[in-house]
C-alpha cells in the first residue's frame, strides 16, 4: 500500500506545484471563499512586515493568527509553498494511517460480534469484508489530496491547511492511543510559547479570543455569520452572537453520549458541524471532513438525499464566484445573491451531515434488530424515528 | 472737588489692580491676481493679547480678544488651536501656492498644555464646544478620525515641545461650509462685520466662489526678541478665489464692488493698522485705480513680491467719495506661470469593491535641489491598508523613506496613521503606492446615502522648501501679516504645507431593506440543522405500526375504564 500512496502524494504535489507557477495562484489567494481574515496568507505577510517595523502585529486588527505561525514563517518565508504542500501531504498520510487503524478495529469488533452471535441472521449483507475495506485508506488520502477545495486552499497558502494537519495528527494520535505524538505536540508548543512572556501571551490570546467570539470583521465568506451580523439590529447583537457561538459547540455533549462507542464517527460529525457553523469558514475546513466520506461507503444504501445534496454542493461551488463577481465587480447583483448561495451551501452541508448520521444510526439499528423487519401482522415494515 | 476725588480713587484703584493686559488688533487684505484670470483675496485679522493664559492669573477682562475663544483656551488648557473650514480644492498648478493652505472640509489640530492629564477626554469636550461655537458638525470628530502625528505638526507658536501625546489632529472631509459657519466666525472679530475690512465679508458673494476657506489660529508668540514674555495671538484668516468666468464675466477686470458687492468706507476704529495690499509684481501693464504712492516689497513663499499698499487709517485713501473701490485691470500675460516647487496629487486605482490602491504623487519642480518632505496620511479603518505593499519610487527607481511611523488601525476605534520622511530628487515625481481592502460595515454604520461613497481625508505634505530669495528670519520686524505666519528659522528655505485631494471611495453595501428577512432566513437554516440533529439524537428507530381508527380508540378508552382487555 505504500507504493500507491507514494504515487498519490507525487501526483498531488505535482498538481500543486504546477498551479503555484501559474498566475492563478495570485487570483485564488484573493478569493473570499478560500481565505478568510483569520487565515489569509496576505495577513501573515502583513504581520511579518509589521514585526519588521517594530510594531506588534496584534496592535492593529489585521493579524489574527497564533504566535506560532509568526515564528514558523519568520524562518520559513522563502519555503512557504513547500511548507503548505508538506502540510497537505502530512494530513493525507496521517488520515491514511488513522483510517487504516480504524478499519482494523472495526474488523476486529465485527469478528467478536459475529462469534458472540450478536448479529441477526438476515444482516449478513451488512457485514463488511476485508477486501472491500482494503482500499478505503487510500481513498481517504485521495479524497483529501485531490479534492479541488484542498488544492485551491493550498495554492492560496491558506493557513487552514496547517490547522488541518494539526487536527489530522491529533486524530492519528487518538487512534494510536499513543502518548508519543501527544507529548511531542505539547513540548513543541510549550517550547515556542516560552519565548513570549506570559503577560503578552495572555494579552494575545485574549485579543484572539475576543476576535473569534465577537465577530467584528464582516468580510463575506461561505458561512452564515457575516451577513447575519451585518444586518443585525444593534439591540440583539450580543444575544445572537452568544446563540451562534454556543451553537457551534452545543452538539458536542449530546453527540458524545449518542456516539460513545463510535469515536471516529463522532470526530467526523464534530469537524463537520464546526466547519458549517464556525464564524469564518473556508473551503479548506470542508475538505477535512469530506476526506472521511470514503470511510462510510458502506452506508450508501441507507442514504436518502445524497444525489440532491451533491448536486446542490456542486452548483453552489460554481455559483459562488459568479455571484461574487456580479456583486463586487459588475455591480448588477447585490449582496443578497451571494447570501442566498451561502444559505443553500449551508443547508446542503447540514443535509449531508444529517443524512450520514441517519444512515449510520439506521445501520446500527439493523445490526441489532435485523435487516428485514416485519410489522405485527407480518407485512413489510417501515422504520421511522419516534 | 468731588470729581477730582473720584478720579483719584479710580486711578488709585487702577494702580492697585493688576496691570490691565494690552491687546492690539491689525487687519489686512491681500489681493493677488492669478495667472489664470481668477483673483485671490486673503483677509487676515490678528489680535495679539499680552495675557498669560498659561500662568496662574485668571483672565476675566476681555476687550478685543473674543471671550468665547478665551474661555475655551483656559478651560481646556489649550496651547495652540488651528481650525479651518474650506469649500473647494486649491488648484496649485493654476493658482500657485496659497498664503495659508487648508484641506477641503474641516480640519482641526490642537496642542494641549502638558498639565492636561486626560488628553482624549479633553479633546472630545473641546470638539463639542467648538462645534457649538462655529455651528459646524465637529462633534463627528471622534477616535475613528483623530490621529496623533509624530512629526508633521510641530507647534507654530513658541515652545519646544517634543511630547506628541499632547497633539491631536482630525479632519472632516465631508463637512460643508456655508453662511452658518461664516456668521459666528465674523462675530469673533472686534469690529464684527460693521466696520473695517470685515464689511466686505458678505456671504452671497463669498460663497459664489471657486474656493473659500476661513480659519482661526490661536498660538502663543513672543512679545520681544529676547522672548521674556509671551502673548496670545489670534489670527482669523479668510481666503477666497473668485472665478474669471462665473464671477468675473470673462473679463480680467476686477473691483472690490465686483468681488464683494461692497466698498470700503472706513478702517476698524479698534485696529492699530488696517491695510490693503495689491500684488503688482506679475504684470507691468497693470492698471490700478485709484493710484497709490505706497509700494512695499516682501518676501513671500520664497519669492520677492511688490505690493501697492492702501492704508485705511489715513483718510486720504478714501478720496473725495469717502469710499475705496479699487479697480484692477490687466491683460492676459503670455507664457507660463512660475511653477510652484512642491505639488502633489492623489487618486485611487483599481476596480471593483473588494480592493484598491492609493497612489500619492509628489512633484519636486526645483531644477537642481533635492529636499526632504514629511508625508502624513490618515486613512479610515474601513480601508484596510497593507503596509507590506507600500512602495515608494522616484524616477522609476525605488526610494526608501528614511523614517516611517505607522500605526495600524483598530476596527471602529482608530484610523491608520502613516508618516514618512521622503527625499525628493530634483525635478522628479515620487509615487507612493499602498494597497487596501474594502471592509463590509454593519448596516447602521453607513451614511444615509451609502452609494455616494466614503471620504478619505487629505494627506498632508510638510516640507522646508529651498528658497531662491533669502528669507527674513527676524520675526519682530514690521512685516505684512500674510508673510509672517509660518516661523522662519533659516534664510535658505521656507516652510510649506501642501494638502492633497480628498478621496471618495465606494464600499460594498448590504441590502438595507433586509434585516428582518436575513435574520429569519439564517435562523431557519440554523433551525434546520438543529432540528435534524435533535431528531436523530433524541429519537430511536421503531417499526411503524398503523394507529387504530377513531372508533376503536374511543372503545379502548372505555374498556380501560371498565378494566376489560383492549381491542
Interface residues (C-beta under 8 A of the other chain):
Chain A: X30 X32 X42 X45 X46 X48 X49 X50 X53 X55 X59 X60 X61 X62 X216 X217 X218 X219 X220 X224 X226 X227 X228 X229 X230 X231 X232 X233 X234 X240 X244 X247 X251 X254 X255 X258 X273 X276 X277 X327 X328 X329 X331 X334 X335 X336 X339 X343 X346 X347 X350 X351 X354 X357 X358 X361 X362 X365 X369 X373 X374 X375 X376 X381 X382 X383 X384 X385 X386
Chain B: X351 X352 X353 X354 X355 X381 X384 X386 X387 X388 X404 X406 X407 X408 X409 X410 X411 X412 X439 X440 X441 X442 X443 X444 X508 X509 X510 X511 X514 X515 X518 X519 X521 X522 X525 X526 X528 X529 X530 X532 X533 X535 X536 X537 X539 X540 X541 X542 X543 X544 X545
